[in-house]
Amino acid sequence: MARIAGPSVISQAEAVSDIVNFETSMGSFTIELDRQHAPKSADNFLGYVDDGHYDGTIFHRVIAGFMVQGGGYDTSYEKKAVKAPVQNEADNGLKNVRGTVAMARTSDPHSATAQFFVNVVDNAFLDHKAKDAHGWGYCVFGKVTSGMDVVDAIRQVATGANGPFSKDAPNEPVVIQSARRA
């Protein structure tokens, strides 16, 4: 007797894409999230992507020899509303090397919400060292898989004191026009 296959059951993690395409005022780049090593951070980030949170935000902190940071401010330098912070997963073994994407946070190790940054150089000093206030590090949850040339162009923009920032904010806004799952 032939067996008829029923509908397959796919877990939520398998049903959604872990690839996010960013369209910016300077071009496009794509990141792949690492749900295996940073599931809470990846899910948190995707929640903001799905809500359209990143659309119309800016890269508000750009340091050519360090990183480019965005996701928290609109083009008028108004802070965007955020959800509850996510638990820091920087102890996941992933390193802050060039092209990786990590959660930005305050001095509180477990304060990351929507802001993220792309490492434009290797930043070992941001890696997890200990589960204390000084050693937690910054959680890597993904990597740029295409468009690193766009990230490199962003890192080279002229910066200064703009909006509420005393330095390192682009003189001409670099806008995230959209962030969507692939």
C-alpha positions as CSV (number, residue, x, y, z in Angstrom):
1,M,0.0,0.0,0.0
2,A,1.4,3.4,-1.0
3,R,1.9,5.9,1.8
4,I,0.6,9.4,1.3
5,A,2.8,12.0,2.7
6,G,1.1,14.7,4.8
7,P,2.1,18.3,5.2
8,S,5.6,18.7,6.6
9,V,6.0,20.3,9.9
10,I,8.6,23.1,9.9
11,S,9.7,24.8,13.1
12,Q,9.4,28.5,13.3
13,A,13.2,28.9,13.2
14,E,13.3,27.0,9.9
15,A,10.3,28.9,8.4
16,V,11.9,32.3,8.6
17,S,14.9,33.7,6.8
18,D,18.0,34.4,8.8
19,I,19.2,36.7,5.9
20,V,18.4,40.5,6.1
21,N,18.9,42.9,3.2
22,F,19.6,46.5,4.0
23,E,18.9,49.3,1.5
24,T,20.8,52.5,2.5
25,S,21.3,55.9,1.0
26,M,24.8,54.7,0.1
27,G,23.9,51.2,-1.3
28,S,22.9,47.8,-0.2
29,F,24.4,45.1,2.1
30,T,23.2,41.8,3.4
31,I,23.7,40.1,6.7
32,E,23.3,36.5,7.8
33,L,22.2,36.0,11.4
34,D,23.7,33.2,13.5
35,R,20.7,31.8,15.3
36,Q,22.7,28.8,16.5
37,H,25.1,30.9,18.6
38,A,23.0,33.9,19.4
39,P,19.3,32.9,19.2
40,K,18.0,35.6,21.6
41,S,19.9,38.4,19.8
42,A,18.9,37.1,16.3
43,D,15.2,36.8,17.3
44,N,15.3,40.3,18.9
45,F,16.9,41.8,15.8
46,L,14.4,40.0,13.5
47,G,11.5,41.3,15.6
48,Y,12.7,44.9,14.9
49,V,13.2,44.0,11.2
50,D,9.7,42.6,10.9
51,D,8.2,45.7,12.7
52,G,9.9,48.0,10.2
53,H,11.8,49.6,13.0
54,Y,15.0,50.2,11.0
55,D,13.3,51.9,8.1
56,G,14.2,55.5,8.1
57,T,16.9,55.2,10.8
58,I,20.4,56.4,10.4
59,F,24.0,55.3,11.0
60,H,24.5,57.8,13.9
61,R,28.0,56.7,15.0
62,V,30.7,56.1,12.4
63,I,34.4,55.6,13.3
64,A,36.5,54.6,10.3
65,G,39.0,52.4,12.3
66,F,36.4,50.8,14.5
67,M,32.7,50.3,13.4
68,V,29.5,51.8,12.0
69,Q,26.5,51.9,14.4
70,G,22.8,52.4,13.7
71,G,19.3,51.5,14.4
72,G,18.4,53.8,17.2
73,Y,17.7,57.3,15.7
74,D,15.6,58.6,12.9
75,T,16.8,61.3,10.4
76,S,15.7,64.1,12.9
77,Y,18.0,62.5,15.6
78,E,14.9,61.4,17.5
79,K,15.3,58.2,19.5
80,K,13.0,55.4,18.3
81,A,10.9,53.5,20.8
82,V,12.4,50.1,21.7
83,K,11.3,46.9,23.4
84,A,12.7,45.3,26.5
85,P,16.5,44.6,26.4
86,V,17.8,41.3,25.4
87,Q,20.1,39.1,27.5
88,N,23.7,39.4,26.5
89,E,24.9,36.3,24.6
90,A,28.5,37.5,24.0
91,D,29.7,34.3,25.7
92,N,28.7,32.4,22.6
93,G,32.3,32.1,21.2
94,L,31.8,34.4,18.3
95,K,34.4,37.2,17.9
96,N,34.1,40.8,16.9
97,V,36.1,40.5,13.7
98,R,35.8,42.6,10.5
99,G,32.4,42.1,8.9
100,T,30.6,40.8,12.0
101,V,27.4,42.4,13.3
102,A,27.0,42.9,17.0
103,M,24.5,44.4,19.5
104,A,25.2,47.9,20.7
105,R,24.5,48.5,24.4
106,T,25.2,50.8,27.3
107,S,27.6,50.1,30.1
108,D,25.0,47.6,31.4
109,P,25.9,44.3,29.8
110,H,22.3,43.3,29.3
111,S,20.9,46.6,27.9
112,A,21.0,45.9,24.1
113,T,17.7,46.7,22.3
114,A,17.6,47.7,18.7
115,Q,21.0,49.4,18.0
116,F,23.6,47.3,16.2
117,F,27.0,47.8,14.7
118,V,29.2,46.4,12.0
119,N,32.8,45.8,12.9
120,V,34.9,47.4,10.1
121,V,38.2,46.0,11.7
122,D,39.0,43.2,14.1
123,N,37.9,44.5,17.6
124,A,39.1,41.8,20.0
125,F,38.7,44.2,22.9
126,L,34.9,43.9,22.5
127,D,34.9,40.1,22.9
128,H,33.6,38.3,25.9
129,K,36.2,37.7,28.6
130,A,34.2,37.2,31.9
131,K,30.6,37.4,33.2
132,D,31.2,40.7,35.0
133,A,30.6,44.4,34.2
134,H,34.0,44.8,32.5
135,G,34.3,41.4,30.7
136,W,30.9,40.7,29.2
137,G,31.7,42.1,25.8
138,Y,29.4,42.8,22.9
139,C,27.3,40.0,21.4
140,V,28.1,39.1,17.8
141,F,24.9,37.7,16.2
142,G,25.6,37.8,12.4
143,K,28.0,38.8,9.6
144,V,27.9,40.8,6.4
145,T,27.7,38.3,3.5
146,S,27.6,40.9,0.7
147,G,28.0,44.6,0.3
148,M,31.0,45.1,2.7
149,D,32.1,47.6,0.1
150,V,29.0,49.7,1.1
151,V,29.8,49.4,4.8
152,D,33.4,50.5,4.0
153,A,32.0,53.5,2.1
154,I,29.9,54.4,5.1
155,R,32.9,54.1,7.4
156,Q,34.7,56.8,5.3
157,V,32.1,59.5,5.5
158,A,33.0,62.8,7.1
159,T,31.8,63.0,10.7
160,G,31.6,65.6,13.5
161,A,29.2,67.0,16.1
162,N,25.7,66.5,14.7
163,G,22.4,66.1,16.4
164,P,22.9,65.2,20.1
165,F,26.3,63.7,19.4
166,S,29.5,65.6,20.2
167,K,31.5,63.7,17.6
168,D,31.4,60.7,15.2
169,A,28.0,61.4,13.7
170,P,28.0,61.7,9.8
171,N,27.8,65.2,8.5
172,E,25.5,64.0,5.8
173,P,22.9,61.4,7.1
174,V,23.5,57.8,6.1
175,V,19.9,56.5,6.0
176,I,18.7,52.9,6.3
177,Q,15.9,53.1,3.8
178,S,14.7,49.5,4.6
179,A,15.7,46.3,6.3
180,R,13.9,43.2,5.1
181,R,14.2,39.4,5.4
182,A,15.5,37.9,2.2
